[in-house]
Structure formats: structure tokens, C-alpha cells
Amino acid sequence: MPQRLTRPTRRVLEAFLDEPRREWYGLELIDATKLSSGTTYPILHRLESDGWLQSTVENIDPTAEGRPARRLYQLTGVGETAARQTLAARKDTRRGTRSLVPRAGGAA
């Protein structure tokens, strides 16, 4: 689970969950979430280090394309499941429904 589930992190996860098989590059996510690059990229790195995302570098010829290769991010299977559960638990908590996710120090 990510160390923090901030509002910007939720926005990034929601973008990924809208199209769970899609590979996104950073600027697409910035446009989709309306977050700054200084917010988006640390979230991507954190989610990747937590195993929720995987990234690859696009296999292109930068000279032919006229741009550098992009780093592409995609949800992992674990990340998709965890993101759905985490966001659902968050919605339940906001509605006043008791969450099934255990809290630190005791009962669910």
C-alpha cells in the first residue's frame, strides 16, 4: 500500500483505473489529472516502488520520432486490485460505512 493516499494520489489511481490496461506517459497523466509535474512524478515513482505500477521506456528511434523516448507506466495486477480496494474503502469511510480494512492498533 502506498505510504500516503493523498488526494493527488487518488486522482492518479483513478486515471489508471479508468483504463487499467493502458500505458500512460507522464504528460498524459498530468493533463488527465490536472496535477503539476512536481506532484505527478513523485507519485508515479512511489507507486512503482510499492509495486502498484511498472514502467518501461518506449522502444523508438528518437531521431525518427523527433522526440526522446517516453517512460510508460501501467498498473500491475496487484496494483489494480489494491487501488480498487483502497479507493472503495476510502469511499466507504467517507460515507460513514465501517471499512473492512484494519486500522492500526486494532479492530476493523
C-alpha positions as CSV (number, residue, x, y, z in Angstrom):
1,M,0.0,0.0,0.0
2,P,1.3,3.5,-0.7
3,Q,2.7,5.3,2.3
4,R,0.2,8.1,1.7
5,L,-3.1,8.1,-0.1
6,T,-3.4,11.8,-0.7
7,R,-6.0,13.4,-2.9
8,P,-3.5,13.7,-5.8
9,T,-2.5,10.1,-5.4
10,R,-6.2,9.1,-5.6
11,R,-6.6,11.2,-8.8
12,V,-3.6,9.4,-10.4
13,L,-5.0,6.0,-9.4
14,E,-8.5,6.9,-10.7
15,A,-6.9,7.8,-14.1
16,F,-5.2,4.5,-14.2
17,L,-8.4,2.6,-13.2
18,D,-10.4,4.4,-15.9
19,E,-8.3,2.4,-18.4
20,P,-6.4,-0.3,-16.4
21,R,-4.6,-1.9,-19.4
22,R,-3.4,1.4,-20.8
23,E,0.2,2.5,-20.7
24,W,0.4,6.2,-19.7
25,Y,3.3,8.6,-20.0
26,G,3.8,11.4,-17.5
27,L,2.4,14.3,-19.5
28,E,-0.8,12.4,-20.4
29,L,-1.3,11.8,-16.7
30,I,-0.6,15.5,-15.9
31,D,-3.2,16.5,-18.5
32,A,-5.7,13.9,-17.3
33,T,-5.4,14.7,-13.6
34,K,-4.6,18.5,-13.8
35,L,-1.7,18.0,-11.4
36,S,1.7,19.5,-11.7
37,S,4.8,17.5,-12.8
38,G,6.3,18.1,-9.4
39,T,3.3,16.3,-7.9
40,T,2.7,13.6,-10.5
41,Y,6.2,12.2,-11.0
42,P,6.9,11.6,-7.3
43,I,3.5,9.8,-7.1
44,L,4.5,7.6,-10.1
45,H,7.8,6.8,-8.5
46,R,6.3,5.9,-5.2
47,L,3.6,3.7,-6.7
48,E,6.2,2.0,-8.8
49,S,8.4,1.3,-5.8
50,D,5.3,0.0,-4.0
51,G,4.7,-2.5,-6.8
52,W,1.4,-0.9,-8.0
53,L,2.9,0.3,-11.3
54,Q,5.5,-0.9,-13.7
55,S,7.3,1.2,-16.2
56,T,9.2,0.7,-19.4
57,V,10.9,3.0,-21.8
58,E,9.3,3.3,-25.2
59,N,11.3,1.5,-28.0
60,I,11.6,4.2,-30.6
61,D,14.2,5.9,-32.7
62,P,14.3,9.4,-31.1
63,T,15.8,10.9,-34.4
64,A,13.0,9.5,-36.5
65,E,10.3,10.4,-34.0
66,G,11.8,13.9,-33.3
67,R,11.5,13.4,-29.5
68,P,13.1,11.4,-26.7
69,A,11.6,8.0,-25.8
70,R,8.9,8.2,-23.1
71,R,8.7,6.3,-19.9
72,L,5.4,4.4,-19.9
73,Y,3.6,3.5,-16.8
74,Q,1.0,0.8,-16.3
75,L,-0.9,-0.7,-13.4
76,T,0.3,-4.1,-12.3
77,G,-2.3,-6.8,-11.4
78,V,-1.5,-6.3,-7.8
79,G,-1.8,-2.5,-8.2
80,E,-5.1,-2.7,-9.9
81,T,-6.6,-4.9,-7.2
82,A,-5.1,-2.8,-4.4
83,A,-6.1,0.5,-6.0
84,R,-9.7,-0.6,-6.4
85,Q,-9.9,-1.9,-2.8
86,T,-8.2,1.2,-1.4
87,L,-10.4,3.6,-3.3
88,A,-13.5,1.6,-2.4
89,A,-12.5,1.6,1.3
90,R,-11.9,5.3,1.1
91,K,-15.4,5.9,-0.3
92,D,-17.0,3.6,2.4
93,T,-15.2,5.6,5.1
94,R,-16.4,8.9,3.6
95,R,-20.0,7.6,3.6
96,G,-19.7,6.6,7.2
97,T,-19.7,2.9,6.5
98,R,-17.3,0.9,8.5
99,S,-14.3,-0.2,6.4
100,L,-13.1,-3.8,6.3
101,V,-9.5,-2.5,6.1
102,P,-7.9,-3.0,9.6
103,R,-6.8,0.2,11.3
104,A,-3.5,0.5,13.1
105,G,-3.8,-0.7,16.7
106,G,-6.9,-2.9,16.5
107,A,-10.3,-3.6,15.1
108,A,-11.6,-3.1,11.6
